[in-house]
Amino acid sequence: MSALLEVSELSVAYGAIEAVRSVSFVVEEGQIVCLIGANGAGKTTTLRTISGLLRPRAGDIRFDGESIAKAPAHLILGRGIAHSPEGRRVFARMTVEENLLLGAYTRRDESGVQQDMNRVFELFPVLGERRQQKAGLFSGGEQQMLAIGRAMMSRPRLLMLDEPSMGLSPIMTQRIFDTIRELQQGGTTILLVEQNALAALALSDRGYVVDLGQTTLEGPGHDLLADERVRAAYLGQG
Ligand code: ATP
């Protein structure tokens, strides 16, 4: 295995507010890696910076051996990084199919795009059954599926998922986590940000704790699950 994504000493600010002070982590090809930590710790800011939506103030982001810290968002997507943002930002007035096709807008291979759309419908049959309906009519869980499906449509090498379980029922959360595992088994590398630390660590090859803009603890998911500091802070058990 080799490092697909390497974030080193990343620092990102919104004006005078330093949201990310020193975040460092590595995602190896084929892994599921999660970032956990309290609200406001800087996890979303980190993903948005990797996507090219925000600029780092310091530090580096390397993808497949090359720095992408200064690259524009469309080139980063073109290199193979897709982002399913927090709060399932689907286009409410567009149909399921139209939302999915937007995720593939950088691609020219029509038959591949159709194959990938079919794969999204296999993973999430409800989207296939309602492909002509407007996304705004869907439940929160279904919109989350659509946001993940849209990110899959660029056929990414690295899929970043920001809080995919937010606001979902336990059953729907399980369905999303099973899907993340299936995507990994299909060869996609996953970077996951989750408030649901227990489930995220159980699924992940490696986890990182982000605290006040810094990565403070790291290890294999199962080791972090057993770590008393993690349990006390994030799992509600000392
Ligand atoms: P959450 O789970 O709540 O999204 P997070 O770990 O993802 O938390 P961020 O959303 O990255 O954290 O926020 C990090 C810090 O940056 C917080 O203090 C937040 O208030 C601040 N912040 C986030 N977005 C902005 C913005 N657009 N302008 C100013 N400050 C911001």
Residues whose N, C-alpha, C, O or C-beta is under 5 A from the ligand:
A	BS01	ATP	Y14 I17 A19 A38 N39 G40 A41 G42 K43 T44 T45 T46
